[in-house]
Each structure stands twice: as C-alpha cells, then as structure tokens.
Amino acid sequence: MANRPRSSTLTAYPFLVLSVLGSPWLWLTANTSAAEPDTSQPNVIVIFVDDMGYADIGPFGADGYSTPHLNRMAREGMRFTDFLVSSAVCSASRAALMTGCYHRRVGISGALGPAAKHGINAGEVTLAEICKQRGYATACFGKWHLGHHPKFLPLAHGFDEYFGLPYSNDMWPLHPTIGDRFPRLPLLEGNRVINNNVLGKDQEQLTTQYTDRAVNFITRHRNEPFFLYLPHSMVHVPLYVSDKFKGKSENGLFGDVVMEIDWSVGQILTTLRRLKLTEKTLVLFTSDNGPWLSYGNHAGSAAPLREGKGTEFEGGIREPTIMWWPGKIPARTTCDELGSTIDILPTVAKLIGAKLPSHKIDGKDISPLIFAEPGARSPHQAFYCYYRGGQLQAIRDRQWKLHFPHPYRTLAGRAGGTQGKPVRYSQAKTNLELYDLKNDVGETTNLVDKHPQIVRKLQKFAAEARKDLGDRLNDQPGKGIRPAGRLQPEDVQLTW
C-alpha cells in the first residue's frame, strides 16, 4: 500500500476484505445485559504505542506480519497520514499528549529516567482532568513516563486507576549498553510497587495485562462515560511477547510484538461491539515517536520517511494514526491534513463539553477533520514542535518544512543492530534546508534556494516561536515556558 500522503484532503481508502473473529483468549463473565448505557457523552480511548514506525502496521504498509484488527479499524474509520507528535522522544511526547501543549511549554524534554527528580507539574491540566470535569471514569494502563514519584503519577493527575511501568522498559539492569546505571524495574498498581524487580518473563505478559485491565475497565464502566488511556510499553526495546504470539510472524520477534499489539486493539474493539458501545466511543490509535533505528531488526520502519526516533525529520515525529467511531467518522477514509497529539485534548474537550484550561495550550480542535466536514483544513498555520536540546531545529506549515542548521544522529545507510543489540549512530548536520512535504515526504530535495519567499514566511513563524518558547542557540529564554514539577524534600518518594 502507498505510504505517501495523498494530494487530496480526504479520500476513500480501499482495503482487502479481512475476516476478524472475536479472540478466544479473553471473555469476561460480567453481566452485559444491564441497563441501557448512557448515550449523552462519548467515551474516549487513546491507544498509544511506544516507538512505532510509520510503516509498522498494515494500513500504512507493514510487511511480513498481519494486523487484521488495525486493518479493520482503518477500514471502518479514518487514517491520518500527516499526524505529528511534539517530540521524537518518550517523556516529551507524552507530556504534549496529556496537556495539549508543545512539550517545550510544559518544561518536559527527553526521556525521564529512574534518577529524575522532576515530572509533570500539578498546575498542568491533563486530558484525564478534562474528562473528570464531566464526571468521566478514567484509567491509565501502561507506560506513564511523566515522573515516577507519587506527585507525578497518574492518580495525582486525573486518573482513577493506574497499572503499569513508570518509565521505559529498558531502564533496568539488563540494558545492553548502560545497564549498570539503572536500578531494578518496578511495576506499579496505583502508587504502590507490586513487583520491585520486573524480569523478562514479566515483560512477556505486559501487553496482555494492560489489555485485560482495559477490557475489564470498559466493562465495569459501560453505563457511564469513561476515558481510557492505554500507553503500551511495546514496541520499545527490549522486545517481549507472550506465548500466544511467539514465532507467529515472518518478521521475527518485532513482527510477533506488533501482532500482539494488534490483538490488543482487537480485544478493545470487540469489547465495544459486544457491549454495544461502538456508536458512542471514539478510539484513537497512534504512537509516541518513530522507530529506534539503531536496534535494527528489533526496530520498525518509518518508510518512506527520513530517519527515526530522536530526530526532527518526519521519521521521528510523524506517526501512523487511525481514528474510529462508527456512525460518526466516515469509513474507508484518509485525511492528509496536518494534525497532532496536542490537538487531542482540545478536541475531546469540545466533544464532551468540557472547559479548556485557563492557561495557554497549543493544540486546536480538529473535529472538523475527524468528521470529514466539507472544506475542513488543518487549523495549524505553523507547527513548531521541532525542539531538541532547547533549540528550535525546524518549523513547518501544512506543506513546507524549514530545517535550521542542527546536528542529528543517523545510521548513514548502515544496517542497525540485531537481536536487541544496537549499533552506534553517526553524527551529521543539516544546513538551512526547505522541503515540500506534500511532494517529498522523505525530505530528500532541498529547495531553499528556489523558494525564498516561503523561507522568509517560515522564518517569521520561527521568530514568533523563539519569543514564546525560546531557543538555546539564540540565548532566548522564551516568555511562554512553564516549569516542570519538582520533587521537594517533604514530598513522598517512591522506593522499591
């Protein structure tokens, strides 16, 4: 299938007809014939995969394994081909999703580790807190990564329930290159450590455990509005998969893991169908950033995009995205307009009738795109999420992207590692470079000399961005940056 965004804004998307059967692995015994569900407010489910490349699922061109549930989800809903995250790194990306802000604005950069003493600020309003305004039940099952001490964990930020890893699954003593720097990996239930030494055999069960809890949550709250956040630990390395998918794909362990993620999506959608909740539930599937290419056959593919995780090229920040809401989102459609995870919070607020935060956010309501309203266009005049190391490295509008000179990591055509062992990146540097993303999504042809007026336009947007969010290279602090939360001596600390 073509990976390249289409020239039209909204197009029908053809799929092969695939039979999708309910999974035999999980059937809850809860009584599903209770009172009719409340239909006044839509449920919201966000499925957030870790380190998934643009071409890692069937609707975006995956090869060597099948994703029938995601194929069906796309067939019954809408693909977004130009859907961005705020950062190509874990914590920063998740901060943007939860707050509707560029990660730079909320003071979260990079990936927080076990030694971090900061996290999401209590003054930020999360997507869960938006939903709590309207009486929603809320839950997070999976990787949090916005601070691991109690004041930063989900229960302090609008979630009723939490189960999962507090940060990335490679932050443990078995890390292939820096393992001795990390303590044991904990598994949390709420604010309590229930396993203080997660091992490989435990990681094999994570996708299943997250999914079981998600299905149980949906079933328990089927008669009231709910918000479910399902941030999977996979496909981040190290890769682990349960016995039911080991050796199932033609693409080795990576393919097995993606197939289990697809199974998880199938469990969620099958549960919604069984409980007759499909027409009142918005389900969004996307990822936090692109593939970790140095891990080779344990990483995915961003094809046809350039580079991957940790870079400001499209392979790092453009994610395979599907939105599904039968009866509301038109089936078999593709949206090529620019959207982002920062848009999810204001869009959900609009859909459920909640108030936006009183402080500034950067996301926009993209419901006209989601519902394919005639003439709908991206609400973003400019998008400047491309901050790394405190530097604004690129800026774009709906068509054009301007890179400013900056260093970046690359394999430079070399193969990545094998069997969970990474290779070293090379270091390269961009010049001032302009790309036409509508016609050159792979960022291969620099047009900076051919379109000076577009360069000037984007440079003006960049100047606005630097005033608001700063730029380390220009010694601009940024007037609109809010601080991250900080651990204070009197705060409770999580220990294990």
Secondary structure, DSSP 8 states (H G I E B T S, - for coil): ---S--SSSEEE-----------SS----S---SS----SS-EEEEEEESS--TTSSGGGT--SS--HHHHHHHHTSEEESSEE-S-SSHHHHHHHHHHTS-TTTTT--S---TT--EES-TTS--HHHHHHTTT-EEEEES---S-SSGGGSGGGTT-SEEEE-SS-TT-STT-TTTGGGS----EEETTEEEESS--HHHHTTHHHHHHHHHHHHHHHTTTS-EEEEEE--TTSSS----TTTTT-STTHHHHHHHHHHHHHHHHHHHHHHHTT-GGGEEEEEEESS---GGGGGGS---TTSS--TTSSSHHHHB--EEEE-TTTS-TTEEE-S-EEGGGHHHHHHHHHT----SS-------HHHHTT-TT---S-S-B---EETTEE-EEE-SSEEEE-S-EEEE-TT----BTTB----EEEE--SEEEETTT-TT-----TTT-HHHHHHHHHHHHHHHHHH-BGGGTB--TT----EE--TTS-----
